[in-house]
Amino acid sequence: MELPEDTVSDVIRRLRRVEGQVRGIQQMLADNRDCRDVVTQLSAANKALEQAGFVLVAAGLTWCLEDPERSAAEGYDIADVKKMFTKLA
């Protein structure tokens, strides 16, 4: 699957942000922060990861729809992309 450079950059930027959030959560735990605050941050990190996945799947779906024969030949037919989407949902 060929992903546009801007999509790859966007997903990498999102993942780096999540990485920072996870480090922050680890520090919160080390500092014995309130459980509710930690859970709030865990929820935010989880949502950010989901969004990164959706950006990736949307790019894959676009790629498949633009050239269905080529995408199927490379092992990415619409059914495969749908499976990726349902893994995130």
PyMOL Python script that loads the backbone (N, CA, C, O; Angstrom):
from pymol import cmd

cmd.read_pdbstr("""\
ATOM      1  N   MET A   1       0.848  -1.173   0.000  1.00  0.00           N
ATOM      2  CA  MET A   1       0.000   0.000   0.000  1.00  0.00           C
ATOM      3  C   MET A   1       0.894   1.236   0.000  1.00  0.00           C
ATOM      4  O   MET A   1       1.846   1.343   0.773  1.00  0.00           O
ATOM      5  N   GLU A   2       0.566   2.140  -0.866  1.00  0.00           N
ATOM      6  CA  GLU A   2       1.301   3.404  -0.923  1.00  0.00           C
ATOM      7  C   GLU A   2       0.527   4.463  -0.144  1.00  0.00           C
ATOM      8  O   GLU A   2      -0.636   4.746  -0.429  1.00  0.00           O
ATOM      9  N   LEU A   3       1.201   5.035   0.837  1.00  0.00           N
ATOM     10  CA  LEU A   3       0.577   6.088   1.638  1.00  0.00           C
ATOM     11  C   LEU A   3       1.207   7.423   1.277  1.00  0.00           C
ATOM     12  O   LEU A   3       2.421   7.513   1.094  1.00  0.00           O
ATOM     13  N   PRO A   4       0.382   8.460   1.174  1.00  0.00           N
ATOM     14  CA  PRO A   4       0.937   9.785   0.895  1.00  0.00           C
ATOM     15  C   PRO A   4       1.883  10.221   2.011  1.00  0.00           C
ATOM     16  O   PRO A   4       1.665   9.907   3.181  1.00  0.00           O
ATOM     17  N   GLU A   5       2.916  10.933   1.642  1.00  0.00           N
ATOM     18  CA  GLU A   5       3.920  11.405   2.597  1.00  0.00           C
ATOM     19  C   GLU A   5       3.288  12.224   3.715  1.00  0.00           C
ATOM     20  O   GLU A   5       3.692  12.112   4.873  1.00  0.00           O
ATOM     21  N   ASP A   6       2.286  13.058   3.372  1.00  0.00           N
ATOM     22  CA  ASP A   6       1.651  13.867   4.409  1.00  0.00           C
ATOM     23  C   ASP A   6       0.885  13.009   5.413  1.00  0.00           C
ATOM     24  O   ASP A   6       0.803  13.358   6.591  1.00  0.00           O
ATOM     25  N   THR A   7       0.325  11.890   4.954  1.00  0.00           N
ATOM     26  CA  THR A   7      -0.366  10.980   5.862  1.00  0.00           C
ATOM     27  C   THR A   7       0.626  10.321   6.803  1.00  0.00           C
ATOM     28  O   THR A   7       0.381  10.231   8.006  1.00  0.00           O
ATOM     29  N   VAL A   8       1.747   9.860   6.259  1.00  0.00           N
ATOM     30  CA  VAL A   8       2.779   9.235   7.086  1.00  0.00           C
ATOM     31  C   VAL A   8       3.284  10.234   8.123  1.00  0.00           C
ATOM     32  O   VAL A   8       3.431   9.891   9.296  1.00  0.00           O
ATOM     33  N   SER A   9       3.547  11.455   7.699  1.00  0.00           N
ATOM     34  CA  SER A   9       4.023  12.492   8.624  1.00  0.00           C
ATOM     35  C   SER A   9       2.991  12.768   9.715  1.00  0.00           C
ATOM     36  O   SER A   9       3.342  12.923  10.885  1.00  0.00           O
ATOM     37  N   ASP A  10       1.730  12.827   9.330  1.00  0.00           N
ATOM     38  CA  ASP A  10       0.652  13.078  10.282  1.00  0.00           C
ATOM     39  C   ASP A  10       0.579  11.959  11.321  1.00  0.00           C
ATOM     40  O   ASP A  10       0.479  12.228  12.518  1.00  0.00           O
ATOM     41  N   VAL A  11       0.628  10.717  10.867  1.00  0.00           N
ATOM     42  CA  VAL A  11       0.535   9.583  11.795  1.00  0.00           C
ATOM     43  C   VAL A  11       1.754   9.553  12.720  1.00  0.00           C
ATOM     44  O   VAL A  11       1.617   9.301  13.917  1.00  0.00           O
ATOM     45  N   ILE A  12       2.929   9.805  12.179  1.00  0.00           N
ATOM     46  CA  ILE A  12       4.133   9.840  13.021  1.00  0.00           C
ATOM     47  C   ILE A  12       4.016  10.939  14.076  1.00  0.00           C
ATOM     48  O   ILE A  12       4.367  10.724  15.236  1.00  0.00           O
ATOM     49  N   ARG A  13       3.526  12.113  13.682  1.00  0.00           N
ATOM     50  CA  ARG A  13       3.351  13.211  14.622  1.00  0.00           C
ATOM     51  C   ARG A  13       2.356  12.821  15.723  1.00  0.00           C
ATOM     52  O   ARG A  13       2.575  13.117  16.898  1.00  0.00           O
ATOM     53  N   ARG A  14       1.286  12.170  15.340  1.00  0.00           N
ATOM     54  CA  ARG A  14       0.296  11.720  16.322  1.00  0.00           C
ATOM     55  C   ARG A  14       0.896  10.696  17.290  1.00  0.00           C
ATOM     56  O   ARG A  14       0.648  10.749  18.494  1.00  0.00           O
ATOM     57  N   LEU A  15       1.681   9.771  16.755  1.00  0.00           N
ATOM     58  CA  LEU A  15       2.292   8.746  17.600  1.00  0.00           C
ATOM     59  C   LEU A  15       3.308   9.339  18.569  1.00  0.00           C
ATOM     60  O   LEU A  15       3.414   8.895  19.712  1.00  0.00           O
ATOM     61  N   ARG A  16       4.040  10.323  18.119  1.00  0.00           N
ATOM     62  CA  ARG A  16       4.989  10.992  19.023  1.00  0.00           C
ATOM     63  C   ARG A  16       4.250  11.709  20.150  1.00  0.00           C
ATOM     64  O   ARG A  16       4.709  11.731  21.292  1.00  0.00           O
ATOM     65  N   ARG A  17       3.117  12.287  19.821  1.00  0.00           N
ATOM     66  CA  ARG A  17       2.312  12.954  20.841  1.00  0.00           C
ATOM     67  C   ARG A  17       1.816  11.928  21.864  1.00  0.00           C
ATOM     68  O   ARG A  17       1.845  12.180  23.069  1.00  0.00           O
ATOM     69  N   VAL A  18       1.364  10.780  21.376  1.00  0.00           N
ATOM     70  CA  VAL A  18       0.904   9.716  22.275  1.00  0.00           C
ATOM     71  C   VAL A  18       2.065   9.218  23.137  1.00  0.00           C
ATOM     72  O   VAL A  18       1.898   8.952  24.328  1.00  0.00           O
ATOM     73  N   GLU A  19       3.222   9.097  22.531  1.00  0.00           N
ATOM     74  CA  GLU A  19       4.402   8.676  23.280  1.00  0.00           C
ATOM     75  C   GLU A  19       4.655   9.623  24.456  1.00  0.00           C
ATOM     76  O   GLU A  19       4.952   9.181  25.565  1.00  0.00           O
ATOM     77  N   GLY A  20       4.536  10.908  24.206  1.00  0.00           N
ATOM     78  CA  GLY A  20       4.690  11.893  25.273  1.00  0.00           C
ATOM     79  C   GLY A  20       3.612  11.748  26.333  1.00  0.00           C
ATOM     80  O   GLY A  20       3.882  11.871  27.528  1.00  0.00           O
ATOM     81  N   GLN A  21       2.387  11.484  25.887  1.00  0.00           N
ATOM     82  CA  GLN A  21       1.297  11.289  26.841  1.00  0.00           C
ATOM     83  C   GLN A  21       1.570  10.084  27.734  1.00  0.00           C
ATOM     84  O   GLN A  21       1.333  10.139  28.941  1.00  0.00           O
ATOM     85  N   VAL A  22       2.066   9.000  27.149  1.00  0.00           N
ATOM     86  CA  VAL A  22       2.337   7.790  27.921  1.00  0.00           C
ATOM     87  C   VAL A  22       3.456   8.044  28.937  1.00  0.00           C
ATOM     88  O   VAL A  22       3.375   7.593  30.080  1.00  0.00           O
ATOM     89  N   ARG A  23       4.487   8.758  28.522  1.00  0.00           N
ATOM     90  CA  ARG A  23       5.543   9.108  29.484  1.00  0.00           C
ATOM     91  C   ARG A  23       4.967   9.942  30.628  1.00  0.00           C
ATOM     92  O   ARG A  23       5.332   9.758  31.789  1.00  0.00           O
ATOM     93  N   GLY A  24       4.072  10.853  30.289  1.00  0.00           N
ATOM     94  CA  GLY A  24       3.418  11.662  31.318  1.00  0.00           C
ATOM     95  C   GLY A  24       2.598  10.809  32.268  1.00  0.00           C
ATOM     96  O   GLY A  24       2.592  11.058  33.474  1.00  0.00           O
ATOM     97  N   ILE A  25       1.914   9.817  31.751  1.00  0.00           N
ATOM     98  CA  ILE A  25       1.113   8.917  32.581  1.00  0.00           C
ATOM     99  C   ILE A  25       2.030   8.125  33.517  1.00  0.00           C
ATOM    100  O   ILE A  25       1.714   7.938  34.692  1.00  0.00           O
ATOM    101  N   GLN A  26       3.144   7.671  32.999  1.00  0.00           N
ATOM    102  CA  GLN A  26       4.098   6.947  33.842  1.00  0.00           C
ATOM    103  C   GLN A  26       4.577   7.835  34.997  1.00  0.00           C
ATOM    104  O   GLN A  26       4.698   7.386  36.137  1.00  0.00           O
ATOM    105  N   GLN A  27       4.843   9.092  34.676  1.00  0.00           N
ATOM    106  CA  GLN A  27       5.288  10.015  35.717  1.00  0.00           C
ATOM    107  C   GLN A  27       4.180  10.279  36.727  1.00  0.00           C
ATOM    108  O   GLN A  27       4.432  10.389  37.927  1.00  0.00           O
ATOM    109  N   MET A  28       2.961  10.377  36.232  1.00  0.00           N
ATOM    110  CA  MET A  28       1.831  10.568  37.138  1.00  0.00           C
ATOM    111  C   MET A  28       1.741   9.417  38.137  1.00  0.00           C
ATOM    112  O   MET A  28       1.507   9.633  39.326  1.00  0.00           O
ATOM    113  N   LEU A  29       1.928   8.204  37.648  1.00  0.00           N
ATOM    114  CA  LEU A  29       1.882   7.048  38.532  1.00  0.00           C
ATOM    115  C   LEU A  29       3.032   7.080  39.534  1.00  0.00           C
ATOM    116  O   LEU A  29       2.842   6.795  40.717  1.00  0.00           O
ATOM    117  N   ALA A  30       4.222   7.429  39.054  1.00  0.00           N
ATOM    118  CA  ALA A  30       5.384   7.518  39.941  1.00  0.00           C
ATOM    119  C   ALA A  30       5.179   8.585  41.014  1.00  0.00           C
ATOM    120  O   ALA A  30       5.678   8.457  42.131  1.00  0.00           O
ATOM    121  N   ASP A  31       4.442   9.638  40.665  1.00  0.00           N
ATOM    122  CA  ASP A  31       4.169  10.732  41.604  1.00  0.00           C
ATOM    123  C   ASP A  31       2.939  10.472  42.476  1.00  0.00           C
ATOM    124  O   ASP A  31       2.533  11.332  43.257  1.00  0.00           O
ATOM    125  N   ASN A  32       2.351   9.283  42.336  1.00  0.00           N
ATOM    126  CA  ASN A  32       1.149   8.910  43.103  1.00  0.00           C
ATOM    127  C   ASN A  32      -0.003   9.880  42.887  1.00  0.00           C
ATOM    128  O   ASN A  32      -0.700  10.253  43.831  1.00  0.00           O
ATOM    129  N   ARG A  33      -0.194  10.284  41.638  1.00  0.00           N
ATOM    130  CA  ARG A  33      -1.296  11.193  41.316  1.00  0.00           C
ATOM    131  C   ARG A  33      -2.627  10.467  41.470  1.00  0.00           C
ATOM    132  O   ARG A  33      -2.689   9.238  41.471  1.00  0.00           O
ATOM    133  N   ASP A  34      -3.667  11.241  41.598  1.00  0.00           N
ATOM    134  CA  ASP A  34      -5.012  10.711  41.780  1.00  0.00           C
ATOM    135  C   ASP A  34      -5.387   9.783  40.620  1.00  0.00           C
ATOM    136  O   ASP A  34      -5.143  10.086  39.452  1.00  0.00           O
ATOM    137  N   CYS A  35      -5.974   8.672  40.972  1.00  0.00           N
ATOM    138  CA  CYS A  35      -6.370   7.651  39.991  1.00  0.00           C
ATOM    139  C   CYS A  35      -7.267   8.225  38.895  1.00  0.00           C
ATOM    140  O   CYS A  35      -7.133   7.849  37.730  1.00  0.00           O
ATOM    141  N   ARG A  36      -8.161   9.113  39.246  1.00  0.00           N
ATOM    142  CA  ARG A  36      -9.078   9.697  38.251  1.00  0.00           C
ATOM    143  C   ARG A  36      -8.312  10.483  37.195  1.00  0.00           C
ATOM    144  O   ARG A  36      -8.657  10.444  36.014  1.00  0.00           O
ATOM    145  N   ASP A  37      -7.271  11.198  37.622  1.00  0.00           N
ATOM    146  CA  ASP A  37      -6.453  11.957  36.675  1.00  0.00           C
ATOM    147  C   ASP A  37      -5.696  11.023  35.735  1.00  0.00           C
ATOM    148  O   ASP A  37      -5.581  11.284  34.537  1.00  0.00           O
ATOM    149  N   VAL A  38      -5.180   9.926  36.302  1.00  0.00           N
ATOM    150  CA  VAL A  38      -4.440   8.951  35.492  1.00  0.00           C
ATOM    151  C   VAL A  38      -5.366   8.316  34.465  1.00  0.00           C
ATOM    152  O   VAL A  38      -5.005   8.174  33.297  1.00  0.00           O
ATOM    153  N   VAL A  39      -6.540   7.940  34.898  1.00  0.00           N
ATOM    154  CA  VAL A  39      -7.496   7.307  33.970  1.00  0.00           C
ATOM    155  C   VAL A  39      -7.908   8.282  32.876  1.00  0.00           C
ATOM    156  O   VAL A  39      -8.075   7.880  31.724  1.00  0.00           O
ATOM    157  N   THR A  40      -8.073   9.538  33.212  1.00  0.00           N
ATOM    158  CA  THR A  40      -8.404  10.547  32.208  1.00  0.00           C
ATOM    159  C   THR A  40      -7.312  10.622  31.142  1.00  0.00           C
ATOM    160  O   THR A  40      -7.605  10.687  29.948  1.00  0.00           O
ATOM    161  N   GLN A  41      -6.065  10.611  31.577  1.00  0.00           N
ATOM    162  CA  GLN A  41      -4.951  10.672  30.626  1.00  0.00           C
ATOM    163  C   GLN A  41      -4.827   9.388  29.817  1.00  0.00           C
ATOM    164  O   GLN A  41      -4.488   9.432  28.634  1.00  0.00           O
ATOM    165  N   LEU A  42      -5.097   8.244  30.443  1.00  0.00           N
ATOM    166  CA  LEU A  42      -5.095   6.977  29.702  1.00  0.00           C
ATOM    167  C   LEU A  42      -6.156   6.998  28.604  1.00  0.00           C
ATOM    168  O   LEU A  42      -5.919   6.547  27.483  1.00  0.00           O
ATOM    169  N   SER A  43      -7.310   7.521  28.942  1.00  0.00           N
ATOM    170  CA  SER A  43      -8.392   7.625  27.969  1.00  0.00           C
ATOM    171  C   SER A  43      -7.994   8.527  26.805  1.00  0.00           C
ATOM    172  O   SER A  43      -8.272   8.211  25.648  1.00  0.00           O
ATOM    173  N   ALA A  44      -7.351   9.640  27.105  1.00  0.00           N
ATOM    174  CA  ALA A  44      -6.927  10.573  26.056  1.00  0.00           C
ATOM    175  C   ALA A  44      -5.876   9.933  25.152  1.00  0.00           C
ATOM    176  O   ALA A  44      -5.920  10.100  23.934  1.00  0.00           O
ATOM    177  N   ALA A  45      -4.931   9.200  25.747  1.00  0.00           N
ATOM    178  CA  ALA A  45      -3.900   8.533  24.945  1.00  0.00           C
ATOM    179  C   ALA A  45      -4.522   7.459  24.063  1.00  0.00           C
ATOM    180  O   ALA A  45      -4.139   7.304  22.903  1.00  0.00           O
ATOM    181  N   ASN A  46      -5.471   6.725  24.607  1.00  0.00           N
ATOM    182  CA  ASN A  46      -6.152   5.694  23.832  1.00  0.00           C
ATOM    183  C   ASN A  46      -6.893   6.306  22.650  1.00  0.00           C
ATOM    184  O   ASN A  46      -6.824   5.789  21.535  1.00  0.00           O
ATOM    185  N   LYS A  47      -7.594   7.394  22.889  1.00  0.00           N
ATOM    186  CA  LYS A  47      -8.336   8.089  21.821  1.00  0.00           C
ATOM    187  C   LYS A  47      -7.379   8.584  20.739  1.00  0.00           C
ATOM    188  O   LYS A  47      -7.682   8.492  19.549  1.00  0.00           O
ATOM    189  N   ALA A  48      -6.223   9.110  21.150  1.00  0.00           N
ATOM    190  CA  ALA A  48      -5.238   9.601  20.183  1.00  0.00           C
ATOM    191  C   ALA A  48      -4.692   8.458  19.334  1.00  0.00           C
ATOM    192  O   ALA A  48      -4.478   8.630  18.134  1.00  0.00           O
ATOM    193  N   LEU A  49      -4.464   7.300  19.936  1.00  0.00           N
ATOM    194  CA  LEU A  49      -4.015   6.137  19.162  1.00  0.00           C
ATOM    195  C   LEU A  49      -5.083   5.697  18.157  1.00  0.00           C
ATOM    196  O   LEU A  49      -4.776   5.378  17.009  1.00  0.00           O
ATOM    197  N   GLU A  50      -6.332   5.686  18.604  1.00  0.00           N
ATOM    198  CA  GLU A  50      -7.426   5.331  17.702  1.00  0.00           C
ATOM    199  C   GLU A  50      -7.478   6.277  16.514  1.00  0.00           C
ATOM    200  O   GLU A  50      -7.649   5.843  15.375  1.00  0.00           O
ATOM    201  N   GLN A  51      -7.331   7.562  16.776  1.00  0.00           N
ATOM    202  CA  GLN A  51      -7.380   8.545  15.694  1.00  0.00           C
ATOM    203  C   GLN A  51      -6.242   8.333  14.701  1.00  0.00           C
ATOM    204  O   GLN A  51      -6.439   8.470  13.493  1.00  0.00           O
ATOM    205  N   ALA A  52      -5.057   8.002  15.198  1.00  0.00           N
ATOM    206  CA  ALA A  52      -3.936   7.707  14.303  1.00  0.00           C
ATOM    207  C   ALA A  52      -4.270   6.508  13.423  1.00  0.00           C
ATOM    208  O   ALA A  52      -3.970   6.505  12.229  1.00  0.00           O
ATOM    209  N   GLY A  53      -4.882   5.504  14.004  1.00  0.00           N
ATOM    210  CA  GLY A  53      -5.290   4.335  13.229  1.00  0.00           C
ATOM    211  C   GLY A  53      -6.330   4.668  12.183  1.00  0.00           C
ATOM    212  O   GLY A  53      -6.261   4.169  11.060  1.00  0.00           O
ATOM    213  N   PHE A  54      -7.296   5.506  12.534  1.00  0.00           N
ATOM    214  CA  PHE A  54      -8.329   5.894  11.580  1.00  0.00           C
ATOM    215  C   PHE A  54      -7.748   6.692  10.410  1.00  0.00           C
ATOM    216  O   PHE A  54      -8.177   6.525   9.269  1.00  0.00           O
ATOM    217  N   VAL A  55      -6.784   7.547  10.693  1.00  0.00           N
ATOM    218  CA  VAL A  55      -6.123   8.299   9.613  1.00  0.00           C
ATOM    219  C   VAL A  55      -5.451   7.317   8.650  1.00  0.00           C
ATOM    220  O   VAL A  55      -5.536   7.468   7.431  1.00  0.00           O
ATOM    221  N   LEU A  56      -4.786   6.317   9.214  1.00  0.00           N
ATOM    222  CA  LEU A  56      -4.093   5.322   8.398  1.00  0.00           C
ATOM    223  C   LEU A  56      -5.071   4.507   7.566  1.00  0.00           C
ATOM    224  O   LEU A  56      -4.851   4.296   6.373  1.00  0.00           O
ATOM    225  N   VAL A  57      -6.140   4.053   8.186  1.00  0.00           N
ATOM    226  CA  VAL A  57      -7.129   3.250   7.463  1.00  0.00           C
ATOM    227  C   VAL A  57      -7.828   4.089   6.396  1.00  0.00           C
ATOM    228  O   VAL A  57      -8.090   3.592   5.301  1.00  0.00           O
ATOM    229  N   ALA A  58      -8.131   5.337   6.691  1.00  0.00           N
ATOM    230  CA  ALA A  58      -8.762   6.206   5.692  1.00  0.00           C
ATOM    231  C   ALA A  58      -7.863   6.374   4.475  1.00  0.00           C
ATOM    232  O   ALA A  58      -8.340   6.365   3.340  1.00  0.00           O
ATOM    233  N   ALA A  59      -6.565   6.528   4.709  1.00  0.00           N
ATOM    234  CA  ALA A  59      -5.628   6.643   3.584  1.00  0.00           C
ATOM    235  C   ALA A  59      -5.589   5.347   2.790  1.00  0.00           C
ATOM    236  O   ALA A  59      -5.525   5.368   1.561  1.00  0.00           O
ATOM    237  N   GLY A  60      -5.627   4.225   3.487  1.00  0.00           N
ATOM    238  CA  GLY A  60      -5.641   2.933   2.800  1.00  0.00           C
ATOM    239  C   GLY A  60      -6.899   2.732   1.984  1.00  0.00           C
ATOM    240  O   GLY A  60      -6.845   2.222   0.865  1.00  0.00           O
ATOM    241  N   LEU A  61      -8.024   3.129   2.535  1.00  0.00           N
ATOM    242  CA  LEU A  61      -9.286   3.009   1.807  1.00  0.00           C
ATOM    243  C   LEU A  61      -9.278   3.889   0.565  1.00  0.00           C
ATOM    244  O   LEU A  61      -9.728   3.475  -0.503  1.00  0.00           O
ATOM    245  N   THR A  62      -8.769   5.096   0.712  1.00  0.00           N
ATOM    246  CA  THR A  62      -8.661   5.997  -0.441  1.00  0.00           C
ATOM    247  C   THR A  62      -7.792   5.372  -1.520  1.00  0.00           C
ATOM    248  O   THR A  62      -8.139   5.396  -2.701  1.00  0.00           O
ATOM    249  N   TRP A  63      -6.665   4.815  -1.110  1.00  0.00           N
ATOM    250  CA  TRP A  63      -5.751   4.183  -2.065  1.00  0.00           C
ATOM    251  C   TRP A  63      -6.452   3.030  -2.790  1.00  0.00           C
ATOM    252  O   TRP A  63      -6.326   2.893  -4.007  1.00  0.00           O
ATOM    253  N   CYS A  64      -7.185   2.209  -2.048  1.00  0.00           N
ATOM    254  CA  CYS A  64      -7.889   1.073  -2.657  1.00  0.00           C
ATOM    255  C   CYS A  64      -8.970   1.529  -3.639  1.00  0.00           C
ATOM    256  O   CYS A  64      -9.150   0.928  -4.699  1.00  0.00           O
ATOM    257  N   LEU A  65      -9.681   2.587  -3.280  1.00  0.00           N
ATOM    258  CA  LEU A  65     -10.759   3.057  -4.144  1.00  0.00           C
ATOM    259  C   LEU A  65     -10.239   3.743  -5.402  1.00  0.00           C
ATOM    260  O   LEU A  65     -10.880   3.687  -6.452  1.00  0.00           O
ATOM    261  N   GLU A  66      -9.080   4.389  -5.300  1.00  0.00           N
ATOM    262  CA  GLU A  66      -8.526   5.075  -6.459  1.00  0.00           C
ATOM    263  C   GLU A  66      -8.045   4.098  -7.527  1.00  0.00           C
ATOM    264  O   GLU A  66      -8.130   4.395  -8.718  1.00  0.00           O
ATOM    265  N   ASP A  67      -7.544   2.942  -7.116  1.00  0.00           N
ATOM    266  CA  ASP A  67      -7.039   1.955  -8.069  1.00  0.00           C
ATOM    267  C   ASP A  67      -7.316   0.554  -7.532  1.00  0.00           C
ATOM    268  O   ASP A  67      -6.400  -0.113  -7.050  1.00  0.00           O
ATOM    269  N   PRO A  68      -8.574   0.097  -7.609  1.00  0.00           N
ATOM    270  CA  PRO A  68      -8.953  -1.172  -6.997  1.00  0.00           C
ATOM    271  C   PRO A  68      -8.223  -2.391  -7.569  1.00  0.00           C
ATOM    272  O   PRO A  68      -7.940  -3.345  -6.846  1.00  0.00           O
ATOM    273  N   GLU A  69      -7.926  -2.354  -8.852  1.00  0.00           N
ATOM    274  CA  GLU A  69      -7.230  -3.501  -9.448  1.00  0.00           C
ATOM    275  C   GLU A  69      -5.817  -3.620  -8.897  1.00  0.00           C
ATOM    276  O   GLU A  69      -5.375  -4.712  -8.538  1.00  0.00           O
ATOM    277  N   ARG A  70      -5.111  -2.504  -8.830  1.00  0.00           N
ATOM    278  CA  ARG A  70      -3.736  -2.517  -8.316  1.00  0.00           C
ATOM    279  C   ARG A  70      -3.713  -2.881  -6.827  1.00  0.00           C
ATOM    280  O   ARG A  70      -2.881  -3.672  -6.383  1.00  0.00           O
ATOM    281  N   SER A  71      -4.626  -2.298  -6.076  1.00  0.00           N
ATOM    282  CA  SER A  71      -4.636  -2.589  -4.646  1.00  0.00           C
ATOM    283  C   SER A  71      -4.948  -4.059  -4.380  1.00  0.00           C
ATOM    284  O   SER A  71      -4.353  -4.670  -3.492  1.00  0.00           O
ATOM    285  N   ALA A  72      -5.874  -4.623  -5.143  1.00  0.00           N
ATOM    286  CA  ALA A  72      -6.179  -6.052  -4.991  1.00  0.00           C
ATOM    287  C   ALA A  72      -4.983  -6.908  -5.386  1.00  0.00           C
ATOM    288  O   ALA A  72      -4.697  -7.914  -4.737  1.00  0.00           O
ATOM    289  N   ALA A  73      -4.287  -6.517  -6.441  1.00  0.00           N
ATOM    290  CA  ALA A  73      -3.108  -7.257  -6.882  1.00  0.00           C
ATOM    291  C   ALA A  73      -2.010  -7.229  -5.824  1.00  0.00           C
ATOM    292  O   ALA A  73      -1.221  -8.168  -5.723  1.00  0.00           O
ATOM    293  N   GLU A  74      -1.955  -6.153  -5.034  1.00  0.00           N
ATOM    294  CA  GLU A  74      -0.948  -6.036  -3.988  1.00  0.00           C
ATOM    295  C   GLU A  74      -1.444  -6.589  -2.646  1.00  0.00           C
ATOM    296  O   GLU A  74      -0.768  -6.462  -1.626  1.00  0.00           O
ATOM    297  N   GLY A  75      -2.632  -7.204  -2.660  1.00  0.00           N
ATOM    298  CA  GLY A  75      -3.146  -7.839  -1.450  1.00  0.00           C
ATOM    299  C   GLY A  75      -3.975  -6.949  -0.555  1.00  0.00           C
ATOM    300  O   GLY A  75      -4.199  -7.275   0.610  1.00  0.00           O
ATOM    301  N   TYR A  76      -4.432  -5.831  -1.085  1.00  0.00           N
ATOM    302  CA  TYR A  76      -5.253  -4.909  -0.303  1.00  0.00           C
ATOM    303  C   TYR A  76      -6.560  -4.629  -1.032  1.00  0.00           C
ATOM    304  O   TYR A  76      -6.742  -3.561  -1.615  1.00  0.00           O
ATOM    305  N   ASP A  77      -7.457  -5.591  -0.992  1.00  0.00           N
ATOM    306  CA  ASP A  77      -8.760  -5.291  -1.582  1.00  0.00           C
ATOM    307  C   ASP A  77      -9.622  -4.602  -0.516  1.00  0.00           C
ATOM    308  O   ASP A  77      -9.217  -4.475   0.639  1.00  0.00           O
ATOM    309  N   ILE A  78     -10.783  -4.175  -0.913  1.00  0.00           N
ATOM    310  CA  ILE A  78     -11.661  -3.420  -0.018  1.00  0.00           C
ATOM    311  C   ILE A  78     -11.977  -4.216   1.244  1.00  0.00           C
ATOM    312  O   ILE A  78     -12.061  -3.641   2.330  1.00  0.00           O
ATOM    313  N   ALA A  79     -12.153  -5.515   1.119  1.00  0.00           N
ATOM    314  CA  ALA A  79     -12.459  -6.351   2.284  1.00  0.00           C
ATOM    315  C   ALA A  79     -11.334  -6.297   3.313  1.00  0.00           C
ATOM    316  O   ALA A  79     -11.595  -6.291   4.516  1.00  0.00           O
ATOM    317  N   ASP A  80     -10.092  -6.258   2.855  1.00  0.00           N
ATOM    318  CA  ASP A  80      -8.963  -6.173   3.784  1.00  0.00           C
ATOM    319  C   ASP A  80      -8.974  -4.854   4.553  1.00  0.00           C
ATOM    320  O   ASP A  80      -8.717  -4.821   5.756  1.00  0.00           O
ATOM    321  N   VAL A  81      -9.271  -3.783   3.848  1.00  0.00           N
ATOM    322  CA  VAL A  81      -9.308  -2.476   4.505  1.00  0.00           C
ATOM    323  C   VAL A  81     -10.478  -2.419   5.488  1.00  0.00           C
ATOM    324  O   VAL A  81     -10.361  -1.820   6.557  1.00  0.00           O
ATOM    325  N   LYS A  82     -11.594  -3.033   5.134  1.00  0.00           N
ATOM    326  CA  LYS A  82     -12.726  -3.086   6.050  1.00  0.00           C
ATOM    327  C   LYS A  82     -12.350  -3.833   7.321  1.00  0.00           C
ATOM    328  O   LYS A  82     -12.758  -3.443   8.415  1.00  0.00           O
ATOM    329  N   LYS A  83     -11.577  -4.900   7.185  1.00  0.00           N
ATOM    330  CA  LYS A  83     -11.121  -5.645   8.359  1.00  0.00           C
ATOM    331  C   LYS A  83     -10.238  -4.768   9.238  1.00  0.00           C
ATOM    332  O   LYS A  83     -10.353  -4.800  10.463  1.00  0.00           O
ATOM    333  N   MET A  84      -9.362  -3.987   8.621  1.00  0.00           N
ATOM    334  CA  MET A  84      -8.510  -3.083   9.392  1.00  0.00           C
ATOM    335  C   MET A  84      -9.382  -2.086  10.163  1.00  0.00           C
ATOM    336  O   MET A  84      -9.132  -1.799  11.334  1.00  0.00           O
ATOM    337  N   PHE A  85     -10.391  -1.575   9.495  1.00  0.00           N
ATOM    338  CA  PHE A  85     -11.279  -0.601  10.132  1.00  0.00           C
ATOM    339  C   PHE A  85     -11.995  -1.228  11.329  1.00  0.00           C
ATOM    340  O   PHE A  85     -12.071  -0.613  12.393  1.00  0.00           O
ATOM    341  N   THR A  86     -12.516  -2.437  11.166  1.00  0.00           N
ATOM    342  CA  THR A  86     -13.259  -3.048  12.260  1.00  0.00           C
ATOM    343  C   THR A  86     -12.352  -3.406  13.440  1.00  0.00           C
ATOM    344  O   THR A  86     -12.825  -3.503  14.572  1.00  0.00           O
ATOM    345  N   LYS A  87     -11.071  -3.601  13.189  1.00  0.00           N
ATOM    346  CA  LYS A  87     -10.132  -3.832  14.290  1.00  0.00           C
ATOM    347  C   LYS A  87     -10.023  -2.581  15.164  1.00  0.00           C
ATOM    348  O   LYS A  87      -9.799  -2.682  16.370  1.00  0.00           O
ATOM    349  N   LEU A  88     -10.179  -1.422  14.564  1.00  0.00           N
ATOM    350  CA  LEU A  88     -10.073  -0.174  15.310  1.00  0.00           C
ATOM    351  C   LEU A  88     -11.393   0.216  15.981  1.00  0.00           C
ATOM    352  O   LEU A  88     -11.404   0.884  17.015  1.00  0.00           O
ATOM    353  N   ALA A  89     -12.487  -0.207  15.386  1.00  0.00           N
ATOM    354  CA  ALA A  89     -13.804   0.208  15.889  1.00  0.00           C
ATOM    355  C   ALA A  89     -14.216  -0.559  17.141  1.00  0.00           C
ATOM    356  O   ALA A  89     -15.297  -0.323  17.682  1.00  0.00           O
TER     357      ALA A  89
END
""", "prot")
cmd.dss("prot")
cmd.show_as("cartoon", "prot")
cmd.util.cbc("prot")
cmd.orient("prot")
